[in-house]
Structures are given as C-alpha cells and as structure tokens.
Amino acid sequence: MDVSIGPVLPAQFEELGEITAQAYLGDGLLDFGAEDPYLEQLRAVGRRAAEAEVLVAQDAEGRLLGGVTYVAPGSPWADIAREDEAEFRMLAVAPRARGRGAGEALVRACVDRARSAGGLTGLVLSTQPAMLGAHRIYRRLGFARTPERDWYPLPDLPLLTFRLPL
C-alpha cells in the first residue's frame, strides 16, 4: 500500500480525532469505555496540533488512515521524555487500514523527526500491555523496553515504555 505521511490539516482534525478515539475504544483500551475521560484528549486533535506536531497517514487516494502526535522536548504533551528526548503518543490506525504499513510509516516519521532535530539522545513512548501489534513495530524499528520507566497514569493502568537511542 502506498502511504504518505504529512502534517494534519484543520479539515482533518475531527476525522483523525474519531479514528483515534474509535481505535482505543474498539481495542478495549479505555477502562471506562465510551464514558472514559481520556476520549476528550484523543479527540482534541486541534489542541494537540497547536502544542505538538500531529502527523497523518493517507493512502494514494487521500483517505485518512491514522495519525500520531510527535512531541518535541518541552512540549506540554510529553509524558516521559527527558530534556534530551522526543516522544510520540496516540498512535492510531483505522481498523480498515491495519496491517498495511500505516502504523509503521507513522512511527518511522517520528524517528526521522527525532533524528533530524539534532541534540536528542532518544525517542520514547508509552504503551499499554495489550498493544502487541504496536510492540512488534517498535521492536522491529530498534526500540527497546525500558521497564525502569514504566508508570501508572491511573492506579489500574500500567504503561510500558520503550526507547530508541538516536
């Protein structure tokens, strides 16, 4: 599949927000289902785009396949990144587009941005234990688990961390 990566456009904010929200809901990743307060953040693409870099994957016909938020150092969207690290969050691919390379293309775009930024030592991310498909992408691209940085945003929600040295 031909996948192109670029910055999200304002006209795509709502659609990407729904793709992201539905990916998390459909995969059972939200403890409170359709009432989960995290859905607000997943849908807040415009806010993320104003405070970080939101990238989208599109197919050759221009259909939106998914997106990711690339977080440069100092961004309010950073969860675990240190001063010399970038981070990415909210990687999501529409169910109809999974297994066709969109997720990997989005992660590679984040890696490219972190490498070209200069002065960064790593690219980090947090993920849920159930996100096994994403874990395979991360490992294939050279990310390693960093269990010493695992954390709990909520008491019953463990997040695993990965890091790619740059």
GIDAMO-V567683 format. One record per residue. N is the residue number from 1. RES is the residue in three letters. SS is DSSP state (@ for helix, = for strand, . for the rest). PSI is psi in degrees with one decimal (999 if undefined). Layout:
[[N | RES | SS | PSI] [N | RES | SS | PSI]]
This chain:
[[1 | MET | . | 135.2] [2 | ASP | . | 120.9] [3 | VAL | = | 128.5] [4 | SER | = | 147.3] [5 | ILE | = | 135.4] [6 | GLY | = | 176.0] [7 | PRO | = | 146.7] [8 | VAL | . | 142.2] [9 | LEU | . | 149.7] [10 | PRO | @ | -35.3] [11 | ALA | @ | -13.9] [12 | GLN | @ | -6.9] [13 | PHE | @ | -52.2] [14 | GLU | @ | -44.7] [15 | GLU | @ | -43.8] [16 | LEU | @ | -37.9] [17 | GLY | @ | -41.8] [18 | GLU | @ | -39.6] [19 | ILE | @ | -45.6] [20 | THR | @ | -48.9] [21 | ALA | @ | -45.4] [22 | GLN | @ | -32.3] [23 | ALA | @ | -45.7] [24 | TYR | @ | -42.5] [25 | LEU | @ | -48.5] [26 | GLY | @ | -30.3] [27 | ASP | . | 3.4] [28 | GLY | . | 33.0] [29 | LEU | . | 0.2] [30 | LEU | . | 119.6] [31 | ASP | . | -32.0] [32 | PHE | . | 18.5] [33 | GLY | @ | -138.2] [34 | ALA | @ | -11.6] [35 | GLU | @ | 4.3] [36 | ASP | . | 129.0] [37 | PRO | . | -20.4] [38 | TYR | @ | -20.3] [39 | LEU | @ | -34.5] [40 | GLU | @ | -43.6] [41 | GLN | @ | -39.3] [42 | LEU | @ | -34.0] [43 | ARG | @ | -11.8] [44 | ALA | . | 55.5] [45 | VAL | @ | -41.3] [46 | GLY | @ | -42.7] [47 | ARG | @ | -43.8] [48 | ARG | @ | -42.1] [49 | ALA | @ | -27.3] [50 | ALA | @ | -23.4] [51 | GLU | @ | -6.1] [52 | ALA | . | -167.4] [53 | GLU | = | 116.0] [54 | VAL | = | 125.7] [55 | LEU | = | 148.2] [56 | VAL | = | 153.0] [57 | ALA | = | 134.8] [58 | GLN | = | 152.4] [59 | ASP | = | -179.1] [60 | ALA | . | -25.0] [61 | GLU | . | 2.1] [62 | GLY | . | 9.2] [63 | ARG | . | 136.6] [64 | LEU | = | 127.0] [65 | LEU | = | -29.1] [66 | GLY | = | -173.7] [67 | GLY | = | 173.5] [68 | VAL | = | 153.8] [69 | THR | = | 116.8] [70 | TYR | = | 127.5] [71 | VAL | = | 108.9] [72 | ALA | . | 160.6] [73 | PRO | . | 139.6] [74 | GLY | . | -5.7] [75 | SER | . | 145.0] [76 | PRO | . | -10.2] [77 | TRP | . | -3.6] [78 | ALA | . | 132.5] [79 | ASP | . | -48.3] [80 | ILE | . | -7.6] [81 | ALA | . | 139.7] [82 | ARG | . | 177.3] [83 | GLU | . | -31.5] [84 | ASP | . | 23.7] [85 | GLU | = | 149.8] [86 | ALA | = | 168.8] [87 | GLU | = | 154.9] [88 | PHE | = | 152.6] [89 | ARG | = | 163.4] [90 | MET | = | 40.7] [91 | LEU | = | 124.7] [92 | ALA | = | 139.0] [93 | VAL | = | 135.7] [94 | ALA | . | 141.0] [95 | PRO | @ | -37.6] [96 | ARG | @ | -16.4] [97 | ALA | @ | 1.1] [98 | ARG | . | 147.7] [99 | GLY | . | 11.7] [100 | ARG | . | 10.1] [101 | GLY | . | -3.3] [102 | ALA | @ | -44.6] [103 | GLY | @ | -46.5] [104 | GLU | @ | -40.1] [105 | ALA | @ | -39.5] [106 | LEU | @ | -42.7] [107 | VAL | @ | -43.2] [108 | ARG | @ | -37.6] [109 | ALA | @ | -38.2] [110 | CYS | @ | -42.3] [111 | VAL | @ | -45.8] [112 | ASP | @ | -42.7] [113 | ARG | @ | -43.1] [114 | ALA | @ | -41.6] [115 | ARG | @ | -37.1] [116 | SER | @ | -12.3] [117 | ALA | @ | -30.7] [118 | GLY | . | 137.4] [119 | GLY | . | -2.5] [120 | LEU | . | 145.6] [121 | THR | . | -15.1] [122 | GLY | = | 165.9] [123 | LEU | = | 127.2] [124 | VAL | = | 162.8] [125 | LEU | = | 158.7] [126 | SER | = | 146.1] [127 | THR | = | 155.3] [128 | GLN | = | 151.0] [129 | PRO | . | -30.7] [130 | ALA | . | -9.5] [131 | MET | . | 58.5] [132 | LEU | @ | -37.1] [133 | GLY | @ | -42.2] [134 | ALA | @ | -39.4] [135 | HIS | @ | -38.9] [136 | ARG | @ | -41.3] [137 | ILE | @ | -47.8] [138 | TYR | @ | -47.2] [139 | ARG | @ | -41.2] [140 | ARG | @ | -32.4] [141 | LEU | . | 4.3] [142 | GLY | . | 2.8] [143 | PHE | . | 145.9] [144 | ALA | = | 147.4] [145 | ARG | = | 141.8] [146 | THR | . | 73.1] [147 | PRO | @ | -24.7] [148 | GLU | @ | -13.9] [149 | ARG | @ | 0.4] [150 | ASP | . | 151.2] [151 | TRP | = | 170.9] [152 | TYR | = | 104.3] [153 | PRO | = | -25.1] [154 | LEU | = | 154.1] [155 | PRO | . | -36.6] [156 | ASP | . | 20.4] [157 | LEU | = | 89.4] [158 | PRO | = | 137.7] [159 | LEU | = | 128.2] [160 | LEU | = | 150.5] [161 | THR | = | 149.5] [162 | PHE | = | 155.6] [163 | ARG | = | 138.8] [164 | LEU | = | 117.3] [165 | PRO | = | 141.6] [166 | LEU | . | 999]]
